[in-house]
Amino acid sequence: KDVQKEREPHAYLSKEEVKEKIQSYNSSVTDKLKMTLNANGIYTGFIKVQMELCRPITVQSSQSQGRCPHSNNETAFYLPEGCVNTLHISSTNTVREVIEALLKKFFVADNPAKFALYKRCHKEDQVYTCKLSDREHPLYLRLVAGPKTEMLSFVLREHETGEVMWEAFTIPELQNFLRILDKEENEQLQILKKRYAAYRDKLEEALGGVWKPG
């Protein structure tokens, strides 16, 4: 399981240090996703974000883009496990902007306040995760850690259960969640009924063999 880790303070880099870091970063990149330093000191690059969402998301069809939110052209469904998305961002983009960009890219209509971005590090056979604050800059973290995802990766999750901002959900979304939970509950109930029915048949068959009249 992931281990929660306290947030580490940033050591801000000078322009020369940023330039050297980018050169070193680009020389180590194996997937062509390099960083570019602009004349104004702002740099751009790519981050990969793994989607680890437990609750269903609400997706807006392309035809309904620009119309009033939460129309009939929305669908709630679970995102496939292990889904990874690549974003091109700049060093000025914050965590909150990255979350908004991810949702916009895939037409997700859910409120960005429902989600949090985590950083994940592997150290000494342990996996450490830390929720990033909205004002942190993911590309800076990527640059400092280098391109290897074993050193640092990003994960999008919902807020923990105790932190869920239920007021951020609309009535249709909450009703969708209830319908999905009812469906899942019914499916699990049917599975359990079949399992116990098969178990009961085997027991009755065994009892019939033991208590056959002599």
Secondary structure, DSSP 8 states (H G I E B T S, - for coil): --EE----------HHHHHHHHHHHHHH-SSS---EE-TTS-EEEEEEEEE---S-EEEE-GGGTTS-SS-TTEEEE---TTEEEEEEEETT--HHHHHHHHHHHTTB-S-GGGEEEEEEEEETTEEEEEE--TT--HHHHHHHH-S-TTT-EEEEEE--GGG--GGGS-HHHHHHHHHHHHHHHHHHHHHHHHHHHHHHHHHHHHHHHHT---
